[in-house]
C-alpha cells in the first residue's frame, strides 16, 4: 500500500468517519458563510420594513383614537344637553376679536355663561323648537348639516359617504319627501359641509383626506383638494366670495385653500387636532382672522394677515382666547353671530 507523502514512514494517517481523503471542506464552509450573510441581509431588510410599518400603524391608530374620542365626546355632550334642555349662549365675533387684542401671553380661563330656560307653563317638555318635517334618505349617521344663506336649501353630509342637498320649498308634515340631490364622490365618511357666497358653491370635508367643491346648480363635482390627513371640518374664509376656504385635519393642520390653484395657499400648524373653525367674514375691517376649537379644549384666534405661502405654521400669530372650563374637554363646535 502506498503511503501518504505527508505521513511518517510506516505510519498510516487516521481517517475520520464520513470523510474521504483528498476532498477539502473549505469550499463548503465558504458557501455556507455566503448563504448565511445573504440571509442576514434579508432579515435586516424585513426587520427595518416591519419597523417602518409598525411606526405608520401606530401613527394611524393614534389618529383613529383621537377621532373616536372626539365623536364620543360630541355624542355625549349633545345627549347631555338634550336631556337638560339647556342650550348654551354664544359670543359674537366682535367680542371674540376684542379678547384676541389682549396683551400677548395672557390666557384667561373663561367659564361658559349660564343659560336660562324659559318656563313652559303646564308642560314638562322643555324643547324650544318644533320640527316641521323629517328629511330621510341617508343610510348612515349624519353629523354635518348646514342651511344655505337664503334658507331654502339644506346640505347634509353622512357616514354613508354622500352629500345631499334638500329643497325646503315644499316642506310640510311630520314626514317629508322633500326633493334632494345626491352628491357622491367621497370614499369615506363626510365630516362637514359649508355653503359659499350666493349659495352657488358647496364644499365638503371627509375622512378620505380630501375636500370637494360642488357646483350647486349642476350638482356636479367642481374640484378635489388633498389635505394629507382626515379632513374634520371646513369653512369659507369670506362671506362675500367663495374662492378661499379653510380645512382642518386630524394632523392638527389648518389649510387655506384657493380653489383657483393647486395645493394650499397657507398652512397653520396647531399642537393637536382642530375639531371646528370659524373665519371672520364680517367684512368690517376685521377680516383675516380664524377661530379654532381643538381637542385640548382651547379656543384660539389666528391672525392670518401675517401669513404667506412660506410660513412657520403661524404659531407666532396665535392667541389663546379661552379654555374649556369643563376639565379641558375638547371643543366640538364654535358659532358666532
ABEGO torsion letter per residue (X at the ends): XBBBAABBBGBBBBBBBGBBBGBBAAAAAAAAAAAAAAAAAAAAAAAAAAAAAAAAAAAAAAAAAAAAAAAAAAAAAAAAAAAAGBBBBBBBAAAAAAAAABBBGBBBBBBBBBBBBBBBBGBABABABBBAEBBBGBABBBABBBBBAAGABBBBBBAAGBBBBBBAAABBEABBABBBBBBBABABBBABBBBBBGGABBBBBBAAGBBBBBBAAAGBBAEBBBAGBBBABBBBABAABAABBBBBBAAGBBBBBBAABBEBABBBBBABBBABBBBBAAGAGABGBBBBBBAAGBBBBBBAAABBABBAGGAAABBBABBBABGGBBBABBBBX
